[in-house]
């Protein structure tokens, strides 16, 4: 990639970096709220945060795809390495350099938080499986549902009461 090609890609790349950074900044507090709600007893609030998270993730994916497309057009590898190369070839516009560094730092933090939330979710699933095993007399390693989502507890069709 010659300097002229790099300069031509800088405005759309700068816009894509800014949009990706905005989406990561929107995602970070959602992950914090999700983490708080994972330990609570408000499934409706958790579902609302998850729906919002999915919306932001879709927008983030679109923004990241835009960055990847620009890097591909420049003949660069995707991800951080390609972005680092493009930013370095751009004669260091300060706002792009700053946003690119913020993006990389925030992406690492968001990934860490998302992984932490995933671990909390797995712990909650194990707890639910243990509780179900106590109630049903089955081993905790078995899920409550088969691969098609059908109930394996044997409780389907039984009513515990009627209103």
HELIX and SHEET records of a PDB file:
HELIX    1   1 UNK A    3  UNK A   38  1                                  36    
HELIX    2   2 UNK A   43  UNK A   73  1                                  31    
HELIX    3   3 UNK A   79  UNK A   89  1                                  11    
HELIX    4   4 UNK A   94  UNK A  136  1                                  43    
END                                                                             
